[in-house]
């Protein structure tokens, strides 16, 4: 991938990244990457992101061990968002769930529908 092709300018040097399970196609999480994070992802074969709150690059799983091995990277037609198709080891969500999308929303509110919990001590507080 030629990084000159990626349009980082629309979001102040960042592009949104959707992490997707390469086997099941389940959406795991949404994060952001800057050019350096994308370079690290391409060079190491593991997902790296840019934390907007901490203002720094992080490798997914560097503290939890729940890594994302890159299988394929896709770029959209406007070249301003990416999909990392990954082999997920452990949970993708910082709350302990496999996917960050472990709840459903309808007119009655939020409902828990998550899969396996990988770290019960950090499970998201019950649905309100």
C-alpha positions in Angstrom: 0.0 0.0 0.0 1.3 3.4 -1.0 0.7 5.7 2.0 0.5 8.7 -0.3 -2.8 7.1 -1.4 -4.3 7.4 2.1 -6.2 10.6 2.8 -5.3 11.5 6.4 -6.3 15.2 6.0 -10.1 15.0 6.4 -9.7 14.2 10.1 -6.7 16.2 11.2 -4.2 13.6 10.2 -6.3 10.5 11.2 -8.3 7.9 9.4 -11.0 5.7 11.0 -10.1 2.0 11.2 -12.7 -0.7 11.5 -11.2 -4.0 12.9 -13.0 -7.0 11.5 -12.5 -10.7 12.4 -11.1 -12.2 9.2 -12.9 -15.5 9.7 -16.3 -14.5 10.9 -16.5 -11.0 9.5 -17.7 -9.8 12.9 -16.9 -6.1 13.5 -14.7 -5.9 16.5 -14.0 -2.3 17.1 -13.5 1.2 15.6 -10.4 3.2 16.2 -8.1 5.7 14.4 -4.7 5.6 12.8 -2.3 8.3 11.8 0.4 7.7 9.2 2.9 6.4 11.8 0.4 3.9 13.2 -0.4 2.7 9.8 3.3 2.3 8.9 3.8 0.3 12.1 0.9 -1.9 11.3 2.2 -2.6 7.8 5.8 -3.2 9.0 5.0 -5.4 12.0 1.9 -7.2 10.8 0.0 -6.3 14.0 -2.6 -3.6 14.5 -1.5 -0.2 15.7 -3.7 2.7 16.4 -3.6 6.4 17.4 -5.3 7.2 20.7 -7.0 10.5 20.5 -7.4 10.7 24.3 -3.8 9.8 25.2 -2.4 11.5 22.0 -0.1 8.6 21.2 0.3 5.4 19.2 -0.6 2.1 20.8 -0.2 -1.5 19.6 -3.5 -3.4 20.2 -2.8 -6.0 23.0 0.5 -4.5 24.2 -0.8 -4.7 27.8 -3.6 -7.3 27.6 -2.0 -9.7 25.2 -5.2 -9.5 23.1 -3.5 -8.8 19.8 -4.8 -8.3 16.3 -2.7 -10.1 13.6 -3.3 -8.4 10.3 -4.6 -10.6 7.5 -5.6 -7.9 5.1 -6.0 -4.1 5.0 -8.8 -2.6 2.8 -9.2 1.1 2.0 -12.5 2.7 0.9 -13.2 4.4 -2.4 -12.5 7.9 -1.0 -9.3 6.6 0.6 -10.1 8.1 3.9 -11.1 5.0 6.0 -9.6 1.5 6.5 -10.7 -2.0 7.5 -8.1 -4.1 9.2 -9.2 -7.7 8.7 -7.5 -9.4 11.6 -7.0 -12.7 13.5 -8.1 -11.6 17.0 -6.4 -13.2 20.0 -8.6 -12.8 23.1 -11.1 -9.9 23.3 -10.9 -6.8 21.2 -12.9 -4.7 23.7 -11.2 -3.1 26.7 -14.2 -4.2 28.8 -13.3 -7.9 28.2 -15.8 -8.8 25.5 -14.7 -10.2 22.1 -16.2 -7.3 20.3 -16.8 -3.7 21.3 -20.3 -4.2 19.9 -21.6 -6.5 22.6 -24.9 -4.6 23.2 -27.9 -4.0 21.1 -30.0 -0.8 21.0 -33.7 -0.6 20.4 -36.6 1.7 21.4 -36.6 0.0 24.9 -32.9 0.8 25.5 -29.6 -1.1 25.6 -29.5 -4.9 25.9 -26.5 -7.1 26.6 -25.8 -9.7 23.9 -22.1 -10.2 24.2 -20.0 -13.3 23.6 -17.3 -14.7 25.8 -15.8 -12.4 28.4 -12.0 -12.6 28.5 -11.3 -10.7 31.7 -14.2 -10.6 34.1 -12.5 -8.0 36.4 -12.8 -5.4 33.6 -16.3 -6.2 32.3 -18.3 -3.2 31.4 -20.8 -2.2 34.1 -24.2 -3.8 33.6 -26.5 -2.2 31.1 -28.4 0.7 32.7 
